[in-house]
Amino acid sequence: MVNAFEIGVNIFEELVITLFMVLYFGNKYNDWRKHFGFFLTTIVAVLSITFFNSKSAYEGFLGLIFIAIYFFYALIFLKGNKYIELFIAAFINSIVYFIALFSSLIVNMIFNNGSGQLYEMSIDRIILIVMSKILFILSCILLLKFKFNNVTKKETMILLSIMPIITMLSMVGIMSAFIEHDDLKNELLLAAVSVMLANILTYYLFIKMSKDAEQESKIAALEQRYESEKKYAKSVKELYKKTCAIRHNMIEHFQTIGGLLTDKDSKAMKYLQKITKTNLDEIKALVKTDNDCFDAIANIKLAICNNIGIKPQIRVMKHSLDKVQPDDIGVLFGNLFDNAIEASEKTADKRIELDVQKQGDRCSILMMNSIDESVLENNKELSTTKEDKEKHGFGVKSIKLIVEKYDGIIQYFEENGYFYCDIII
């Protein structure tokens, strides 16, 4: 009866740990292997603890066995980085050992019946088991709330993994001291809590480094996108100049051909007049300012507006963009237009307005687009709403990057059915 009860407790604990690993990393497979790996790991863990307990094996050795079981389960059947899997396998096992020791000390303090009562079938033992399992489940929930899977340097992760292993071995030593000297329970409790606090600090460092790694990855992706957009802006400017030159030359050629035709009412003359007024007019400059780079980007975006029925209105003061680098003009206005076009295309009014003015030695940029409902109400950070978030959401970040480069100010607001992006650089 006692053995059956203990085996049942072990099965429950191993099921919780295996489920925790699944929820932390996620299944690698969605077929039969998902269930096979889960139950195989649970069975191996339960058999291991039953076998080694029957042999009175050293608890520290048993702890290392469990770390290996959880690690190989995560490595084979779960998603994630192997170094993070090693760290979490070691950390969750250290939590198990700490809670077992902590609960034993607390229950012993309450009933003061001696440590031997905790390992026999008694009310002390039942309270100890219930208390420890509740604390363990709460710990798993807390860890899942603060889970991170971002990869840091492997050397760092290996060093971090050593700390929970040391914690586990320390708990084994403290537990042995408690069994031999239960009169020192206050001192041993303090020692156990101190060691665990150091272990928690290790997890905090893991979270901090994971966040830093995530931020570095985002910055690298943003810089890569920024450089790509700069090259695109440069190529657009060159293409725009060539297109304007070709258009001008084509008109001259057609006019020359028209002058050489003797029959002014012929089909050839009418055809020349038709393509001059239609096809060539389609590639004419829709906006012309004193900044070629702005013209290149703006005319491409305005052509898109015309094709999808958006009504654009552009006002640009002379010399307002003189202090902004051409590459930055391309990236900044390219993203402003893209965001405005994407938003206004979905509305009934379909309207975009851009006002660029010179304010002293600064440049004021106000882009507005029509909206049917509030954007900022449910998305104040203007995060991308597209499914593939790793490949989208760079537009707003690129704009912010350029504004910061010029020590500028950017703010977003909504008014009278319009969304505004107000920039000072």
Secondary structure, 3 states (H helix, E strand, C coil): CHHHHHHHHHHHHHHHHHHHHHHHHCECCCCHHHHHHHHHHHHHHHHHHHHHHHCCCCHHHHHHHHHHHHHHHHHHHECCCHHHHHHHHHHHHHHHHHHHHHHHHHHHHHHCCCHHHHHCCCHHHHHHHHHHHHHHHHHHHHHHHCCCCCCCCHHHHHHHHHHHHHHHHHHHHHHHHHHHCHHHHHHHHHHHHHHHHHHHHHHHHHHHHHHHHHHHHHHHHHHHHHHHHHHHHHHHHHHHHHHHHHHHHHHHHHHHHHHHCCCCCCHHHHHHHHHHHCHHHHCCCCCCCCCHHHHHHHHHHHHHHHHHCCEEEEEECCCCCCCCCHHHHHHHHHHHHHHHHHHHCCCCCCEEEEEEEEECCEEEEEEEEECCCCCCCCCCCCCCCCCCCCCCCHHHHHHHHHHHHCCCEEEEEEECCEEEEEEEC
